Each structure stands twice: as structure tokens, then as C-alpha cells.
Amino acid sequence: MKIIFAGTPVFAAAALDELIRAGHEIVMVLTQPDRPAGRGMKAAASAVKLLAEQHHLALLQPLTLKAAGIQQQLQALHADVMVVAAYGLILPQAVLDIPRLGCLNIHASLLPRWRGAAPIQRAILAGDRETGITIMQMDAGLDTGGILLMHSIEITPEDTTQSLHDRLSLLGAQSIAEALALLQQEKLFAAAQDGTQACYAAKITKAEAEIDWRQSAQQIDRLVRAFNPNPGAYTHFRDAGLKIWQTKAIDGRAGKPGEVVAVDQAGITVACGAGLLLLEMVQKPGGKKMSAADFLAGNRVQPGECFMTALHPAAPHD
């Protein structure tokens, strides 16, 4: 099939790679303009751009798809379908109408649950036991189009956003290849979403990543996993920020929220609104991630000391 592919991060690159391997004709790749990244804030190419250049594919990096010139370029390609995965730009109706068979989106949730920008993080935060990939026929709404194909996977108690992202990116790649094969056989049909079951995955903010020790240990553990790798859950200890990268919720009652109740080789056990939380991996501002045991070797922590919840100050720097 003649495909226009629109995507930007690693999640999308996995799908593009699968379509290339499947032998589809990628007539154009759309990706976001290079953005400043890293400590040096140098312009960095997206994962999709790097893959497209590796395979010598035609590439466009428009700031918007509303421009008539861009739309004319896409129209001239006479594509059968456009595949969209974490692209980051809104597709106006004029673009949605260009491909002969429309535009298919790879969405990392079981729609209509978690429409929107951050479905992986929101699923972990909510304590969902499963998520998955939905291949959707795009329309002008926010992830409201008809469902073409859906596959689910378990969210394990150890999953972080990174680990779940990695599994979903592979599942997304496999799912879009399957969907296109069915489309070629005229065996792919759209089912309307039940809008009454919809919920929205709002974009993640740094302020959300601050730990509120009044929450339960289970809730805080989910927050730590949801914000790993970005932006990283954080708290305040001895007037400095501390990022928390790995924890374990433990049953039990002791101390007031935020109070250190035990310190040993396993880590630092902190009281929460309900239950206890074992801190296993942390990071000081300007330092590297380290086990709690290594942190304790250089920072003597005593039971009775407290981790604090501030009124959403700036998050500590990596």
C-alpha cells in the first residue's frame, strides 16, 4: 500500500520500522521539527526522522498541516492511507480526507478509556490492570473515531511508564501491520466508540510528580512508576529536592505521613496516609540515580526524620 506516515518519538518509529519491513511503500514521512534537547539544548532529530533518513524516505517537518502548500504536497502523493502514531500535530479535516482509505491512528490505550495525550501514565496512575493498543479510524475529534482493531496487555505491579511504553510500542507496530493487512483484504471494519465510557488522559505536568505523603503507599508507588522516566517523582528532604525512582508499597501502620520509620539495607521505609513505602532508588539534585543503600552510605538518615510535601515548587533538576 502507498502510505503517508506521521509520527515523532520512539513509539512511532517502531511502527514505521514494521511497515517498512512489511514491504509497504512509504511515500512520505511527516515528523515534528527538530527540537532542543539534552543539557546542551542542541536541536535533536526525532526517532522517526532518523529512521526515515536511514531508509532514504521522503521527509517533511512542517510546523502545521493547515498550510495549503503542505496539503497540496500530500494530495499529490495519491496515498492509499495515512498512518499516525504520536505525531504531535492536529490533522485538519482537509488532511484527514486526503488518503483514499482515510487516516489510521495507533493509540496506546483501550479506547474510549484514556483518550488524549498521556494514556500510558494515566493508566498506571489510575491503577488499571490492563491497557493496550487501539487502531482507530481518525475523525476530527480527540481520539473519537471508530475502532478498527484492539489488543490488550496486562499492566504488572512493577510496570513503569518506560517498561509499559516499550511493550506497547511493539504491540502497536504489530497491530498496525495486522490492520493494514486486513484493510487490503477488505476485512477491516470500524465500530463506533461508546462515548459514555470515555475518560481523558491529560498531559502530564511536573507539579503532578510531587509526592503527597498523605496519599496511600499504593497511590504513591503508582505515581513513582507513572513518572518514570519523565519527569520523575520527587519529594523534599532536609531543604533539598530528592527524586524517587523505585519504591515498594508495604502493608502496615506507623508514624505520620512522610516520617521515616525504618532504615536498613533494603532502603528507607516511610509512613504514608495508609501503609508504608520502601524507597529503593533515589537521586539527589545534580547526582546520579542510586540505590537507597548507596544513598544511605553517604547520607545518614534517622527514623523520625521527615520527607516533606511543599506547595508545588520547581522540581529538582536531573
N, C-alpha and C positions, 0 to 999 in steps of 0.2 A: 504494500500500500504506500501511497505518497503521503508522507506525514510532515506536518509542521510540529516541532516540539518546543514547548515553552516551559522552562524551569530554571532554577538557580542553584540550590545547595546540593549537598551530597545525596540527600534523599531523592532528588530529581535525577541526578547523574546516574544512579543505579538503574532507574527506569530507562533512560536514554541508552545506556550500555546494553540492556536487554533487548531493546528494539533494534539496535544495530546488529546484535548477534543473531536476531531472528530473521535478518535479511530484508527488513523494511527499507524503503527509500526515504531517507530523511532529507526533505527538500529545503528545509530551513530550520535553524535553531534560534530561538529567542531566549535571551537571558538578561538579567539585570546589569546595568553599567558597573564597571569595576568600582569597588568601594574601599575607602581607607580601612586598614585592619592591622592588628598587632600593635606592639609597643611603639613601633616607628610610624604607625598610621600611614603606611605606604599603600598605594592603590593595589588591590588584590583582585585577580580574576576569580570568578565563581567556579565551582566544581564542574558545572555544566559547560562553561566556556572552555575550560582546559580539556575536557573530553572531546568537545566538538572540534577544537583545533587539532587534537591528536589524530582525529579521523578525517580531517580536511573537509569538514562540513561547512556549508554556508551559514553565516552567523550575523545576527543583528542584536544590538544592545540599546534599544530605544528607551527614552525616559518616559514615554507614554505611547499607548496604542490608539490614542484618539486622533492623531495626525492623519490627514488624508493621504499623504505620501506613503506612510508606512502601510496603511490599509490597501493601497493600490499595489504595493510590492507583494503583499501577501496574497491578494486576489490573483495576481499574475502567475502564481505558482500552481494553481489548479490542484490544490491538495485534496486528498480524499477525507482526511480527518486531521484535527489538531489535538495533540496530547498535552495536557497541562499538569504540572506537578510542582507545587510550592514555588510558583513563578514570582509572585510578589507585586504584580500589576493587575489592575482591573481590566477585564476584557469587555469593551463596549459591545453592544448588540451588533454593530456593523462587522466586528471581527468574529463574533460567535456565528454569524451567518455565512462566513467565507467558505469553510470546508464543506465539501459535498455531503459528508455524513456528520457534520457538526463537530463539537469540541468535547473531548472526554477528559475528566479530571480524576486524578489519583488522590484520594483524601484519606488521611490517616486516622479514621475513626469509623465506627459503625453508625452511619447516618440513619436517622436525623440527630443522633446524640453527638454532641461536640462539633457543631458547625463552627467555622471560624478559624482563627489564626494559630491557636496553641492547643490542638486536640490531645497531643501526647501528654503534655504537662497536666492538663486539666483532668484527664482520665486517672492519672496517678494520684493527684491531689484529692480527687473525689473518692478514692478507694475502690474504683471499678475493678472487677475481677477479670474482665476481658475487654479487648478492643479489637481493631482490625483495619482492613482496607476496604474502602468503598470506591468502585469505579462508577462515576456519575456522569450523566449527560448534562452538560453545563447549560444553564439559562442565566438570565440577568440577575437573579437573586444571589444571596450569600450561601452557597452550598445547599441550594434548594432544589436542584434538578433531579430528574428521575434516576433511580438506582438501576444500574445495569448488571452489576456483579458485586458480590461481597464475600470476604473471607475473614474469619475471626481467629484471634490468638489469645492465649491466657496472659494476664499480667501477673507475674510472680511477686511474692513478697520482697524479693531482692531487686526487682527491676528499677533502674534509674531511667530518666528520660533518654540518656545515651544508649543504654542497652536495648530499650524498647524501640527507639528510633532505628537502631541498626537492624533489628528483626523486621520491623515494619517496612523499611526501605527495600529489603529483599522480597518481602511478600508483595509490596506494591509493584515491583518490577515484574514479578511472575504474574500478578493479576492483570496488568495492562496487556501483557503479551497474550494471555488467555482471552481477554476481552476482544482484542483485535482479531484473533483467530476466529472467534465466534461471529464477529461482525462480518468478516469475509464470507462466512458460511450462511449469513443472514439468519443467525440463531441468537442474536443479542437483542433483548427487548427491555425497555425501560418500565419500571414500576414506580408510581408516584410515592413520595415520602409522606409519612403521617406527621404533619406539622404540629399536631398537639403533643407529640413526644419529643420535640426539638429542644435542645439546650445549646448554649453558645460558649465557645472556648475563647474568651477574650485574651488579647495579647498580654504576655507576662510583663510585669513591672518589677524593678529592683526592690521597691518598697515591700512587695509581697513576700520577698525572700527573707525578711527579718523574722526570726523565731520569736513567737509569743509563748513563753513558758507556761502560761495559764491554759494553753491547749493540752489535749491528751498526748501521751507519748506516741500513740499510734498516728495522730494527726501530724505531729512534728516529724516523725520518721518519714511519712509520706511527702511532707514538704521538702525535706532534705533530698529525697530521691527524685522528686519532681524538678528541683532546681539544680540538679547535677547533670550536665556540666555547666549550665549557664542559667542565671547569674551566680549561683552558689548561695545556699542558705547561710545566714550569718547571725551572730549574736554579739554581745558586748561583755568583756571580761577585764576587770582592772583598768577601766577607762580606755580600752583599746578594742578594736574590732577583731573578731575571730570567725573565720568561715568554717562551717561544719560540713564535711563531705560524706561521712558514713556513720550510721547510727544503728542501734537495735533497741526496739521497744521491749520493755520488761514489765511483767505484772508486779505489783507491789505498791505500798504506800509509805512515804517517809519524806519529811521536810516540806518546805514551802516551794511553790513554783520557781524554778531557776536555781535552787540550792544544791550544791554538791553534797551528795550523801555517802559516796564511796569513791576511793581512788585506788586502783591496783593495776596490774599488768594488762588486764583486759581493756582498761580505759577509764573514763571518768563517768560515773553514774550521777545523773541529775534528776531531781524531782520535777514532775510536771503537774499540770492541773489534774491529771489522772494517770497513774502509772509512773514508771521510771524510764529514763532514756540513757542508754550507754553510748557515749561518744567514742567512736573508734578511729576516726580520721579527721584531722583538723588542718587549718592553715592560718598562720599569723600574717598580718599585712606585710607585703614585700617578701614573704618567705615562700617556701615550697610546701606542698601537701606532705603531711607526715602522719604516722600512726600516733594515736593518743599516748602510747607508751613512750615514743621518742619525744613528744611534746613535754611530757611529764619529767623526762630526764633533764631538761633544761629549764623547766618552769615548775617549781614546787607548788602544788595545789593541795589545799587542805579541805577536808569536809567542813561544811559550814559556810564556805565562800559561795558567792552567788554569781550566776550569769544573769545579765540584765537585758530587759527589753526597753529600748529607747523609743521615742516618738518618731520613728522612721527617719533617722539621719541618713547621710550618704553611706552607701555600702562600702565596706573596706575594700581596698584595691587588691588586685591579684598580685 
